[in-house]
Structures are given as structure tokens and as C-alpha cells.
Amino acid sequence: MVKKLFIDDNNMNTTQEQLDLSDLFNHDKDSIDKYKKGINTATENVLSFLHNRTQPFSGVAHEELQKVVDKIDFKEAPTSSHLVFEELQEIYLKHAVAFHLPKYIAHLNCPIVIPSLIGEQILSAINSSLDTWDQSAGGTLIEQKLIDWTGQQIGYPTPDGVFTSGGTQSNLMAILLMRDSFYQKKQQYDVTKFGVNTDKGKLKIFCSECSHFSVKKSAALLGLGEDAVISIPVDDNFKMDCEALESAILKEFIDGNCPIGVVATAGTTDYGSIDPLKSIGVITERYQLWFHVDAAVGGGLLLSNEHKYLLDGIEKSDSTTIDYHKTYFQTVSCSGFIVKEPHNLNLISHHAEYLNPKACKDAGVPNQVDKSLQTTKRFDALKLWLTFRLMGTEKLGSYYDQTLALTKVAADCIQNRKDFELLNPPSLHCLVFRFAPINLNADQLNQLNILIRKKLFSNGQAVVAGTKFKGNNYLKFTILNPTMSKENFEEILSILAMIGEQLLEEEKQFI
Ligand SMILES: Cc1ncc(COP(=O)(O)O)c(C=O)c1O
């Protein structure tokens, strides 16, 4: 036991009472015992989550949980840790949405593989920070090797990049490099020092109308404004219309603005569609624009021998976003931003004397902070490393391929029913559809589908997503779980239809 230190008036240390430091994680026996016991308790709680869950959501209302949360006071810990975990069950574990169950078919949350969980356990205990060599050592090399692997699969000859917190941060980095390289190359202007300058025209970025909102958000954050993002229409398969893209670029040049880059989406959030990467590569080359591929969703294709060709043309891009926490079965967070030409990352390097002085770089000491928006950074790469080493990329790829095959099965299930309409052809993992049983008008159909989803969520039997297309409301399946089956899809559709039929009976507005 350590003595608690008090400083007296003469700055002399005096000891007055015992200080219990056994909650600190270290090699002391008390600490190790507490750690082991704590990990056992954590495991038991996780196992009870797995065992007690038969449906993906409890259906609890947020108002109900809010009342319980409001009563918690943090000052003193309860006398027994048992009480704390009971409380956690009540507030969280009983209700947390269970992504591993096959009736969770809503958003881009994949079930996770056990090697990723093992990695999570190790990385949080060792707690390396992946900014500098002196805070990570071998961890930096692990991250760099995985970035290199990803870049090689994309087809970049000498890639570089960093792990990030998610697709949003990776896309922000892409727009940042797009902006800064434009100013540097085309206007010999130091935007880092002087800020955005529109004297020679407003900067413009192009992406499809189905691209992720983080593109607009990044433009706003980087001082370009959301209006800098020009939405290009999509074709019937929800892919960017390249003729419209080229016309839009030309129009901006004619209007005296400055097109700086195109963001293609490889796997749109709602439809899974992949923009025509080869054609976009030709256009960006013609007009010397930065070409970024947001493959947050479609990045899993790099694992698939059978389907990798769907990304043909990605190798022409300057940068790519990949979310390992979407299609590589990794725990949140685990994402990558990869560039074709490493020197572009210098645009965001900042050398701080206390952390990464230029001398370290000159001496060839590896680090990731020179390329990163984050300083202190989780060692998420360890999870992917252990996944690749314990499973191998072939096996991981077979899990991914299974989800693609299942999406086609689910599409058939929807199309085989007369009471549902499928909006998009199956592409990657996403199916957008609606319950449309009888001759209802557009407003009634919209109301009905909104209510079906709401009702389903409040009973929790299954969780499906929703989205809008041309002002109409749809339901959405995102299929990322290789344990799903045809029976599973049929059952979910029957539940949706049953809720829909009940609503039609109960609600006068549909008559
Ligand atoms: C196409 C696409 N890009 C980027 C993102 C953002 O990723 P994250 O949620 O990891 O920030 C998403 C999220 O769904 C996405 O679908």
C-alpha cells in the first residue's frame, strides 16, 4: 500500500493516510488480480448479452432509459461492483442493438470476428499511441504494413497512409489533400498559412447525388462551403452519370470557378452502387483533378478474388477511403486513408519539437503522426493484423463473398413477393424496397412504410433501416452477416408484411 502525499506549509512531504493504487494497471499483484477478475466479469457480461438475446433490440423507449441514467451520481463508487454491472445491464446490455444476430439487417454494422476482439483487448491494455515511434515502436510498423497491403490491393505502386477513426475522417483527409494540392500546384499559394482564397475563383468538388454526406461536411469544415460540392445525377443503377460529370466540370470552368477534384463512391451507403471508376479516372486525368474513391463500403471487395474486378479503375485514383469496420468484420473503429503518392501527405505534416521534430524524419525514424489529423491515435491496426494473421485474407474474403451471395438471395425473396417492391438491383450488400400491397397513393405508401419501420423498432424482433428516394420512403436491408439465410429474409419480410397489414386494418388514413 502506498502512502498518500500531502504538502505541508514548508513544502515538506508528510504522509497521513494509505492510498489505494490497485486500480492502476501494472505488474503489482493487487493490480493483476483486479485486472483478471475485471476481465472475467467483462467476459461474463458479454456472454450474458450473447445468451440472453433472441432478438436484435429490446424495443425500449429512450425516455425510459433516460430516467435511469439521470439518477446516476459519479462521485462515489457503489460498495459492490456487482451493483455497477447490474446497473449496466439495465441501462445498456439488455438493450444494446445486437449486430451479430441475423435479424439485424439495418445499417453498415458488420458482425465482428474473434481475432479483432482479441486485438481490442491487447491494444487497450498496452495502450500504445500510434503517433510516434517513441509511443508505439513495432505498432507503427504493423500499421504501415497494413496500409501498404491495402494500397497494393488497390494497385498503388508505392502507397502510404494512416489508420483513421472512420470513413468520415478519411474523406475529410481526402478533401483536405485535394484542396491543398490544388492551391500548391495550380496557384502556388500556401493555404495552410493564409487560409482559403477565392480571388481566382471558388473551389468546386464533384460527387454523385448518392455519395455520403461526409463529402459536403468536409467541404464545409475546410472553409469551402457545402455549395462547393456539385451533385452529379446517377443513372438507373445509382451510378454517377459521367456525361453529366464532364458537363458540370466544364460549366464550372466557364463560370470562372476552380474544379479541384472528383469523389467517386465505390459502394454507396443506400444502394451499394459503384460509380464508373475507369471513366471517372479518364475525366480526372483530362482535367487534372484530384480523384478520390470513397470505398468505405466497397473496400471489402479487395479481399474477394471473385469480385475484386468490380473495383477496376480504383488504381487510377489519388486516394482511397476504406472502412475495415464495415466489411472486414472489425470492431469500431478501424478505417484507413491511403494515397497513391506518399509526398502528398507532406501537405498536412506539422513538426512539433516535443513530438516529431524534423530531425527524426531526416533520421528515418518511422512515425504515423506526420500523415495524420489525429495526434494521440488508437492502435486499431492491431485488430486487422491479428485478423489477417489468425484467419488469413482468403478466409476473411470468403466471409465477405458470402454476404454478397446472400444479398442476391434476399433480392429474390423480395421480388418473389407481390406485396413488396424492390427499388435497386442487388449491388454489394444493400437492398432498398417498400411494402406496397394494394393500390395506395404515394402519400399513403410513404406513411405506411414509415410506420412499419417505427413499429418494428419498438418491438425489436428485427431491425431494418429506412431511406428516401425521390421524396418517397423506403425500407432498407444492409446484408453484412454471413450467418443470414433465405429463411431469415423470408421471416423478416413476413414480419414487415404482418405489421403492414395490421396497420392497414387499424389506421383509417389508409382506407
Ligand atoms: C459511402 C460512405 N462513406 C463514408 C461513410 C462514413 O463512415 P464512418 O461512419 O465510418 O465515418 C459511410 C458511412 O456509412 C459511407 O456509407
The ligand as an ORCA input file, in Angstrom:
! r2SCAN-3c Opt
* xyz 0 1
  C     -20.019      5.591    -48.530
  C     -19.694      6.007    -47.125
  N     -18.653      6.819    -46.911
  C     -18.318      7.236    -45.673
  C     -19.046      6.838    -44.581
  C     -18.687      7.334    -43.211
  O     -18.075      6.316    -42.497
  P     -17.953      6.340    -40.906
  O     -19.334      6.109    -40.396
  O     -17.023      5.220    -40.622
  O     -17.406      7.663    -40.514
  C     -20.142      5.991    -44.760
  C     -20.952      5.566    -43.613
  O     -21.930      4.898    -43.725
  C     -20.476      5.559    -46.062
  O     -21.524      4.772    -46.287
*
